[in-house]
């Protein structure tokens, strides 16, 4: 997948979304999604990176536990062929829930 395709996939979830964070004073009301690539896990050998593998985090923020919304996010990830690990946290200082989906994908060579 290209990075552009990942962005389009996240946008198709129908929620406000941003790469890494929303600009200060422009954070939309809950719920919203933030996604980013925390690091890579390339397949390599003999000092050559053969397959560029990016780790992808998709964070869903909600005011309260919303299983139906989580199901719809997970359906989009599954439809796009992602296996994901899911964790949940409550952020008491922000008064909101964070559901984190961690996954990997092979970045297309064109790098978009």
C-alpha positions as CSV (number, residue, x, y, z in Angstrom):
1,X,0.0,0.0,0.0
2,X,1.1,3.6,-0.5
3,X,0.9,6.2,2.2
4,X,-1.7,7.9,0.2
5,X,-3.9,4.8,0.2
6,X,-3.5,4.5,4.0
7,X,-4.7,8.1,4.3
8,X,-7.7,7.4,2.1
9,X,-8.5,4.3,4.1
10,X,-8.5,6.3,7.4
11,X,-10.6,9.1,5.9
12,X,-13.1,6.5,4.7
13,X,-13.9,5.8,8.3
14,X,-16.1,8.9,8.3
15,X,-14.6,10.7,11.3
16,X,-12.4,13.7,11.5
17,X,-8.8,12.5,11.2
18,X,-5.3,13.9,11.2
19,X,-1.8,12.6,10.8
20,X,-0.1,12.5,14.3
21,X,-2.2,15.4,15.8
22,X,-4.6,18.2,15.1
23,X,-3.3,21.7,15.1
24,X,-3.7,23.5,18.4
25,X,-7.1,25.1,18.8
26,X,-8.4,23.1,15.8
27,X,-9.1,19.8,17.6
28,X,-12.6,18.6,16.5
29,X,-15.2,17.4,19.0
30,X,-15.1,13.7,19.9
31,X,-15.0,11.2,18.3
32,X,-12.0,11.6,16.0
33,X,-9.0,9.5,14.7
34,X,-5.3,10.2,14.7
35,X,-2.9,8.0,12.7
36,X,0.8,7.8,12.3
37,X,3.8,5.6,11.6
38,X,5.9,5.3,14.8
39,X,8.7,3.3,13.2
40,X,9.5,0.7,10.6
41,X,10.3,-3.0,10.7
42,X,11.9,-3.6,7.3
43,X,12.8,-7.0,6.1
44,X,16.6,-6.8,5.5
45,X,19.6,-8.9,5.0
46,X,23.3,-8.3,4.0
47,X,22.9,-4.6,4.9
48,X,20.1,-4.1,2.4
49,X,16.5,-3.2,3.1
50,X,14.6,-5.5,0.8
51,X,11.0,-4.9,1.9
52,X,9.9,-1.6,3.5
53,X,7.5,-2.5,6.3
54,X,5.9,0.4,8.2
55,X,4.2,0.1,11.6
56,X,0.9,2.0,11.6
57,X,-1.0,3.2,14.6
58,X,-4.6,4.3,14.4
59,X,-6.0,5.9,17.5
60,X,-9.7,6.3,18.0
61,X,-10.7,8.9,20.6
62,X,-14.3,8.9,22.1
63,X,-16.1,10.5,25.0
64,X,-17.5,7.1,26.2
65,X,-17.0,3.5,25.2
66,X,-18.5,3.1,21.8
67,X,-18.5,-0.6,20.6
68,X,-20.5,0.1,17.4
69,X,-17.9,2.8,16.4
70,X,-15.0,0.4,17.2
71,X,-16.7,-2.3,15.1
72,X,-17.0,0.1,12.1
73,X,-13.3,1.1,12.4
74,X,-12.3,-2.6,12.7
75,X,-14.5,-3.5,9.7
76,X,-12.6,-0.9,7.5
77,X,-9.2,-2.3,8.7
78,X,-10.3,-5.9,8.1
79,X,-11.7,-5.0,4.6
80,X,-8.3,-3.6,3.8
81,X,-6.5,-6.8,4.8
82,X,-5.1,-5.6,8.1
83,X,-4.3,-7.8,11.1
84,X,-4.3,-5.5,14.2
85,X,-3.6,-5.5,17.9
86,X,-6.1,-3.5,19.9
87,X,-5.6,-1.9,23.3
88,X,-7.8,0.6,25.2
89,X,-7.0,3.3,27.7
90,X,-8.9,5.9,29.6
91,X,-7.2,9.4,29.7
92,X,-8.5,10.9,32.9
93,X,-7.0,14.3,32.4
94,X,-8.7,14.5,29.0
95,X,-11.9,12.8,30.0
96,X,-11.9,10.5,27.0
97,X,-11.1,7.0,25.8
98,X,-8.4,6.0,23.4
99,X,-8.6,2.8,21.4
100,X,-5.2,2.0,19.8
101,X,-5.0,-0.2,16.7
102,X,-1.4,-1.3,15.9
103,X,-0.6,-3.0,12.6
104,X,2.0,-3.2,9.8
105,X,1.9,-2.9,6.1
106,X,4.3,-3.2,3.2
107,X,4.9,0.2,1.7
108,X,4.8,0.4,-2.0
109,X,8.1,1.1,-3.7
110,X,6.9,4.4,-5.1
111,X,6.8,5.7,-1.5
112,X,3.7,7.8,-1.8
